[in-house]
Structure formats: structure tokens, C-alpha cells
Amino acid sequence: FKVYVTDDAKQPLTLEDLTIQMDIKRDGQLIMTILPVHDPDDAPGEFTVSLSSLESEVLETDDVFDIELRTAQDVNVWTVAQGSMFIIEDITNG
């Protein structure tokens, strides 16, 4: 899925100098960390979160994700998206 982030003036953020991190937790315990990147085909301020088939197989309904942008040495950390998973087994295991 794609995530689009802006600054306070609603202008796209420059992502090249930031680390993007997505943590997925179950019952408060970290089960996976994904490091999405800004792909060349992404628009300014946009990045794509992709999971491999093996990563998808681990997910369960109600797992919680948290996407953060981080500056060097984690001087600043911004949470840009949070949510919970709803897994459709026929698609995931098909």
C-alpha cells in the first residue's frame, strides 16, 4: 500500500533524508519490522509499503502496525500512520 506524508503546510515531505520504519505487533510484542523506501515511481511525499509472501503469512487479524519517519540517529521520530490488520485468509493463503 502507499503512504503519502506532508508537512504542516500540506506540502509533500522530502523522504530521501529520512528512514521509514513499519513495526507490526501482536499483543504488544514486536513480530516484524519492515523498512519501506521511497521508490522512483512514487510521487513526492509518497512511499510504498510492500510485504513478501513469507511476511504476509505471519500476519493475523488484529495485528497492529505503526509507521514512523526518523531522522539521522533518531533525533526526530514522527508517527505517520497506525492501524490494525484484517486478514482475509482466502487471499493470504491462496
N, C-alpha and C positions, 0 to 999 in steps of 0.2 A: 504494500500500500504506500501511497505518497503522503508526505507531511509537508506543509507549507508554513514557514515561520516569517514573522515580520517584527519590526521594531515598534516603538510606541507611536511613531508617525505612520504606521501601516506600510512601511517600505520593506521590501524583501531583505532579509539578513544576508550578509556575505558569509558563507559557510566554510570557505576554504581554510580559515584560521581556527576553526572550532572542531572539537571532537564530538561526534554524535554517538550516544550510547543508549541502548534499549535494554533494560533489565526486565526479566519475566520472573515473577514469584508465585509460589503456591503456598498457601497457609503461612505467609510471611517469610518463607525461606526462598532464597535465590535459586532458581533452577537453570537459568540461562542468561547470558549476556550476548547481545548482538551489537556489532559496530557498523551501522549503516554509513554509507558515504554519499557525497554529492556526485552523482553520475553526470557525464557530459550531456546526456539527453534530458536532464532535469532542468526546469526553469529556475531563474534566480530565486533564492529563498526556499527552494524545494529539494527534498531528498526522498529516496525510495528505500523502504524497509522490505527486505526480502528474507525469506526463510528457505532453507533446503528441505527436502522431503524428510530427512532424518530429524531435523529440528521440529518440523511440523508434527511428526509422530509423537513427540514428547508432550505436546500441549494437551491440556484438559480444560473443559468448560470451567469458568470462574478463576482461571489463572489471571494474574494482574500484570499489566505492563506499565512501564514508566519510561518515557523518552526524555533524555536530558541533553542539552548542549553544554559543552565545557570548554573553557579557555585553557591555555597552557598552564600546567601544574595545578589545574582545578581552582585557579584563583576565583573564577566566577562559574557557577553552575546554575543553569536555568532549566526547570521542568517545563517542557513544551507540550506534552501530551501524556495522559494517563487513561487507563481503561481496563476493562476485563474482557476475557476471551469467551466466545461462544463457539464451540467446536461442533461442526457438522460431520459426523463420523463417516457417512457415505462418501463424502468428498475427500476427507483426510485419508481414509483407509482404502479408497477406491483404486 
